[in-house]
Amino acid sequence: MTTLPADRSYAEDQDAADPLAGFRDRFALDDPSLIYLDGNSLGPLPHATRARIAEVVSQEWGAGLVRSWHRWIGLPGQVGDLLGEHLLGAAPGQVAVCDSTTVNLYKLACAALDARPGRGVIVTDDDNFPTDRYVLQGIAAQRGGELRMIGTDPDQGLDTGALRAAVDQRTALVSLSHVAYRSGALADMATITGIVHEAGALALWDLCHSAGAVPVELDASGADLAVGCTYKYLNAGPGAPAFLYVRRGLQQALRQPVWGWFGQRDQFGMGRVYEPAPGIGQFLTGTPQIIGTVAVQEGARLLGEAGIGRLRAKAVALTGYLIGLADAWLAPHGVTVASPRPDARRGAHVTLAHPEAWRISQALIRRGVIGDYRTPDRLRLGPAPAYTRFADVWDALDIIRQIMTDKAYLNVTSERSVVT
Ligand SMILES: Cc1ncc(COP(=O)(O)O)c(C=O)c1O
């Protein structure tokens, strides 16, 4: 966006021409006074998901009882394939829905290290999401390995040169976020994976802020491993199961550390000895969370129908528009853009910086605009493309402008809370 349209009618025109406009009605966004810009934290409830969960609970579980397992047992792989097809650029048989992102990260990172004996170094960056850093710290400590942290600009994201300098013949694994949780900086998956492979290491990607927000090409970029959550852009609900990806060519060679019965070949043979299932099934652990998994299925279907190309185009337009308004209206109040400006370097959210970001975020909630605060002084705004209107962006930025002009955030006196 190079020019700033002068009034709200520009946003209204964009909404009128938006090919995805009809998708908003597919979500339970019933409160007309609420502007929800936090779908990058917790996506809203799709109506189809509510209906499907009700059906699964009352019919499949309530009436069908254990007889419904024949419907459920294949879901982790089936829903994984759906994600792979529509959103992750992964051919069938490489994605499974299971466990949490944290647990999947642990499983795949351990498997990767075991596959690179004699190499004890894990590389990540110091702005990676906390759970990623903690899991990798724990693994390095448990194995007597080294966790090497690349210093990353929290606003601009990972520097490829710094990554190149950090990997060497001792590196077993490089684990990074594709879209940075704080700034929304988008990493070049193919280039970085190529650098990792040149050093003989494996690349593990966290796709929490990518899946459903930006096109991901796991197969084409040569990625080895990936994990991601489903409660953000995939709208599967709080604590819905995560997904993992293991490139087909690696599946036989890798062994994950949690040897559960759902990863066992001939599971109901109840054999004495663990023998991993062939293919992606090995990476399951215990009984899948069925209600959450069908929610992932509904979310993947909905976004698949919208189309990741159209979602990306709208996300670029919305975030560009947001940045344009922030520059025009908020920069005079000391608010700066803390996300990459080039479209190709940005995911689907924008982060603004101001020393009073936390109080501003609280004042915004009082005015019906939900974004979120991130340390140390960041306000994160996620205009998720499936349901956010250009007019929402206009209105939200207008309200921030008013809050900054009136200094209304100074009225926020409560203690900083953990969850907004
Ligand atoms: C990049 C990233 N990784 C991981 C997580 C969380 O993982 P989990 O679902 O296991 O809590 C988040 C949550 O916001 C995230 O943004």
The ligand as a Gaussian input file, in Angstrom:
#p B3LYP/6-31G(d) Opt

LIG

0 1
 C        5.284000     -20.109000      17.540000
 C        4.563000     -20.879000      18.601000
 N        4.967000     -22.103000      18.957000
 C        4.303000     -22.806000      19.913000
 C        3.201000     -22.284000      20.550000
 C        2.472000     -22.976000      21.626000
 O        2.579000     -24.346000      21.665000
 P        1.507000     -25.191000      22.496000
 O        0.265000     -25.272000      21.680000
 O        2.162000     -26.491000      22.740000
 O        1.219000     -24.455000      23.767000
 C        2.751000     -21.005000      20.202000
 C        1.580000     -20.431000      20.892000
 O        1.193000     -19.332000      20.750000
 C        3.448000     -20.289000      19.214000
 O        3.046000     -19.060000      18.867000

